[in-house]
């Protein structure tokens, strides 16, 4: 039982009501929704509830992510 951050990838054919149902489930389990973008959700919740989220309709993948204070590299494209 560890509070971790997860990336939840959703199916392309998911409806907005199914997304709302997943978000309500996350918050009812005591989780925090950090970001929702297109077909992905970044949320923090207890790892004991991982199977509950994985079994939801419309969920394609649930994987743990770790930021650990890393900086994002700046990529510069040089034009010739």
C-alpha positions in Angstrom: 0.0 0.0 0.0 2.0 2.9 -1.4 0.8 6.2 -2.7 2.3 6.4 -6.2 1.8 8.4 -9.5 0.4 6.5 -12.5 -0.2 7.1 -16.1 -3.6 5.8 -17.2 -3.9 5.4 -21.0 -7.4 5.2 -22.3 -8.9 3.5 -25.4 -9.5 5.7 -28.5 -13.2 4.8 -28.5 -13.9 5.8 -24.8 -16.8 8.2 -24.2 -16.8 11.2 -22.0 -19.1 9.6 -19.5 -16.7 6.7 -19.1 -13.9 9.1 -18.5 -16.0 10.8 -15.8 -16.7 7.5 -14.2 -13.0 6.6 -14.1 -12.2 10.1 -12.5 -15.0 9.6 -9.9 -13.6 6.2 -9.0 -10.1 7.6 -8.6 -11.3 10.4 -6.3 -13.6 8.0 -4.3 -10.6 5.8 -3.6 -8.7 8.7 -2.1 -6.6 9.4 -5.2 -5.6 12.8 -6.7 -6.0 13.5 -10.4 -3.0 15.5 -11.5 -3.7 15.9 -15.2 -6.1 14.8 -17.9 -5.0 15.2 -21.5 -6.8 13.7 -24.5 -6.7 9.9 -23.9 -4.4 10.0 -20.8 -4.7 10.6 -17.1 -1.9 11.2 -14.7 -3.1 10.4 -11.2 -1.7 9.6 -7.8 -3.4 6.8 -5.7 -2.7 3.9 -3.4 -1.1 1.0 -5.2 -3.6 -1.4 -3.5 -6.3 0.0 -5.8 -4.4 -0.6 -9.0 -6.4 -3.6 -10.1 -9.7 -1.7 -9.6 -8.5 1.0 -12.1 -7.1 -1.6 -14.5 -10.5 -3.4 -14.7 -12.5 -0.3 -15.6 -14.0 -0.2 -19.1 -12.0 2.0 -21.4 -8.7 1.7 -19.6 -6.0 0.4 -21.9 -2.9 0.6 -19.7 -1.9 1.7 -16.2 1.8 2.2 -15.5 3.8 3.8 -12.8 5.8 7.0 -13.5 8.4 8.7 -11.5 9.5 12.3 -11.8 12.3 12.5 -9.1 13.1 16.1 -9.9 14.6 15.4 -13.3 14.8 18.3 -15.6 13.5 18.1 -19.2 16.3 18.5 -21.7 15.9 21.4 -24.1 16.0 20.2 -27.7 17.2 22.8 -30.2 16.7 22.1 -33.9 19.2 24.0 -36.0 18.2 25.0 -39.5 20.7 25.1 -42.3 
